[in-house]
Amino acid sequence: MPFAHPAARSQPQRRRALVTALMVSACLTPLAVAVAAHAQSTTTDTVLKPLTVQGKAGDGKQSPTGPGIGYVATRSDTATKTDTPIVQTPQAINVVTADQLRQQQPKSISQALRYTPGVSSEIYGDGARGDFLQIRGFNGYDSIYIDGLKSDNGLWTYNIEPYGLERLEVLKGPSSMLYGQNEPGGLVNAISKRPTDTPQHEVEFQYGSHNSKQFGFDMSGPVEGTDGKVEYRIVGMDRQSDTQVNYTENNRQYIAPSITIKPDADTQVTILANYLRVREPGWTDQGFPQAGTQTYNPNGTISSSTFTGEKDFDQFNMDQVAIGYELEHRFNDWLKFSQNLRYNHITGDSQETYGTALESDDKTLDRATFAEHVNINTIKLDNHLEADFTTGPLRHKVLFGIDYSHTSNDFSYGAGTAPSIDIFAPVYTSGATTLSTYESDIQTVNQIGEYLQDEISWLGFRLLAGVRHDNASTDTYAKIGGTSTTQNDSAWTYRAGLLYLFNNGIAPYVSYSTSFLPTSGTDAEGTPYQPITSRQYELGLKYKPPGWNALFTAALFDLTENNVLTPDPASTLFDVQTGQARSQGLELEAKVSPAPGFDLDAAYTYTDAVVTKSNAGNVGDLLPLVPMHAVNLWAHYKLQNSFARGLGLGAGFRYRGSVYGDTAQQYQVDPVALVDLAMDYDLGNISPSMSGLDIQLNASNIANTQYLANCTSSIACYYGAGRAVYATLAYHW
């Protein structure tokens, strides 16, 4: 964890930070202006990369669930649940396209979002067990969706394999009006690969750092003899790998079949299924003592490869099965019905040995054990009607929906002891560890929500307004003790936005949105806690230059979270809901694919996230795990007409400012700058007999910089991912 000694922040510091943000904004503005100037002299016959059109779009436009073109996605249904151009959506949304995923080869959702503004990913380092991230200063790993339906919460969040994705989208700010209970910072929506109307096939082999071996395949196309009415896709992956930590592994097998059936021109149903098996000995996202990682230790520096657990005890095993469908039926040219459903089942067992204290010799680490077992079943269902009509000069796109969520979790927690270990010369004795169950519950959560939204168009104006009501209940049965508790919550949430689209592609907008999140427990009077609520004001600008495959976005936001738990001054054993946190900031992004072979993603984030009300004496302190400044830049170019035609070169730069790991600002880690590289080559340029064969090399943190992702206490500092190099051989036909 970061060390303490934080000085109180002053107003001059904040002014300097804001000046820095505005300077970066000024630097990006000339780029946008240059693009606009070039666009005026560029015809619309610009040659673009080939695109396999998928999903609902059949008129040549991009699909809201498709791969995008280069790094640019122009449409999305995450922000509105309707097929809407991103430039006409009055809320910030960022998309990682299929090309960017393929060129960067991420192993997790956290890695895939490394270059996305407003997102702090890999906050616990090189952990493979979950996608722990922050969005606009607030928790984001409890707000991960797949195909528009929420995943499960906690450590056992629906584990998503990037190889099975078509794209990733991040919707910024409170989004309860469409999605129900949610964290205030935003949500991540992972879009699965879906059947295609043209045949495409891929087989790949990968080998790299930590003895990583991976095999993947992706087969898709129409089923013969069905006249295009039935399409299929099957995606699979097998990975066997060690990690940067001794005695730990990252092993998983993934299979995802899907089929689309089109019985007539107005009806389409896509069945999506997947199975993920995870077997991971060890614990990669382990904490180390501050002495020896960040501060001086007379015994030396603790290696990032040191394993602080027990090699025959620590493990993470999970089996995950999901099946569902997306149904769409158009009654006529103005009324459409959609229904999304997914059933998900997770069984998991986890046990770990972790450090509790470093003794006075600065090398003996006292330890304890923890275990968890879960059996989770969830059903997610979303129904909505979409009506497109006009009233006088106004064009409406009205959405009315009802969604339902049911989660049943049979879980247990255990804890125990483990012998101390010399962290500089560890000797493992797993037979001496103990475990005993201290909690075993069955928790059932049900939520039903009704929402209404209208998108109104008039001339260049786009008005978006919506309202939602939710009822949520949580029933918990404690198997130890035999007691039962029930908590019921309800909330109204809203959103409104106004945007004006100029003919030159510039679209300024303003928006307001709210969210709620139920909180378990009671205060000293026995009164159940109210849901945490949040509200956001956002002022933004989007620019889609005519004739260019590019999208520029800028967003200023003011986000406040209320009803935050803070210590009860009258009773130290309880909390009261008088706390408040506020996050203000600026996000800039340029997604540009202006010419064949050239792609660019540039982003800057300024976030001032602070505690504004608290009984803990930390008013004015920064929220943990949130850097004030972050800069991300990734570019890739494939040579088109030179002697090295078909050679692609990519490079990325990631800067993250200093981060506090705790709300008391006792532990802080230094800024870090990392460089990533990539190279790929189409072997068909050597010989026609090798057509379809590609080779790719990816290297992240090429300088092998050893850094701390964060520190949350004196014995919980987390190393970031070191250098990782992977070579991939793929065949496409």
HELIX and SHEET records of a PDB file:
HELIX    1   1 GLN A   11  GLN A   40  1                                  30    
HELIX    2   2 ILE A   86  GLN A   88  5                                   3    
HELIX    3   3 ALA A   98  GLN A  104  1                                   7    
HELIX    4   4 ILE A  109  ALA A  112  1                                   4    
HELIX    5   5 GLY A  154  TRP A  156  5                                   3    
HELIX    6   6 PRO A  162  GLY A  164  5                                   3    
HELIX    7   7 SER A  176  TYR A  179  1                                   4    
HELIX    8   8 SER A  209  ASN A  211  5                                   3    
HELIX    9   9 SER A  430  ALA A  432  5                                   3    
HELIX   10  10 LEU A  683  ASN A  685  5                                   3    
HELIX   11  11 PRO A  688  MET A  690  5                                   3    
SHEET    1   A 2 ARG A  75  SER A  76  0                                        
SHEET    2   A 2 THR A  84  PRO A  85 -1                                        
SHEET    1   B 5 ILE A  93  VAL A  96  0                                        
SHEET    2   B 5 LEU A 165  LYS A 172 -1                                        
SHEET    3   B 5 GLY A 186  SER A 192 -1                                        
SHEET    4   B 5 ILE A 144  ILE A 146  1                                        
SHEET    5   B 5 LEU A 149  LYS A 150 -1                                        
SHEET    1   C 3 VAL A 119  SER A 120  0                                        
SHEET    2   C 3 GLN A 134  ILE A 135 -1                                        
SHEET    3   C 3 PHE A 138  ASN A 139 -1                                        
SHEET    1   D23 GLN A 200  GLY A 208  0                                        
SHEET    2   D23 SER A 212  PRO A 222 -1                                        
SHEET    3   D23 VAL A 230  GLN A 240 -1                                        
SHEET    4   D23 ASN A 251  ASP A 264 -1                                        
SHEET    5   D23 THR A 267  PRO A 281 -1                                        
SHEET    6   D23 GLN A 315  ARG A 330 -1                                        
SHEET    7   D23 LEU A 335  LEU A 358 -1                                        
SHEET    8   D23 THR A 364  THR A 391 -1                                        
SHEET    9   D23 LEU A 394  ASP A 422 -1                                        
SHEET   10   D23 SER A 436  TRP A 458 -1                                        
SHEET   11   D23 PHE A 461  ALA A 478 -1                                        
SHEET   12   D23 THR A 483  TYR A 500 -1                                        
SHEET   13   D23 ILE A 506  LEU A 517 -1                                        
SHEET   14   D23 ILE A 532  TYR A 543 -1                                        
SHEET   15   D23 ALA A 550  ASP A 568 -1                                        
SHEET   16   D23 SER A 571  ALA A 595 -1                                        
SHEET   17   D23 PHE A 598  LYS A 613 -1                                        
SHEET   18   D23 HIS A 629  LYS A 638 -1                                        
SHEET   19   D23 LEU A 647  ARG A 656 -1                                        
SHEET   20   D23 VAL A 672  ASP A 682 -1                                        
SHEET   21   D23 LEU A 693  SER A 700 -1                                        
SHEET   22   D23 ALA A 724  HIS A 732 -1                                        
SHEET   23   D23 GLN A 200  GLY A 208 -1                                        
SHEET    1   E 2 VAL A 659  TYR A 660  0                                        
SHEET    2   E 2 GLN A 668  VAL A 669 -1                                        
SHEET    1   F 2 LEU A 708  SER A 713  0                                        
SHEET    2   F 2 ALA A 716  TYR A 719 -1                                        
END                                                                             
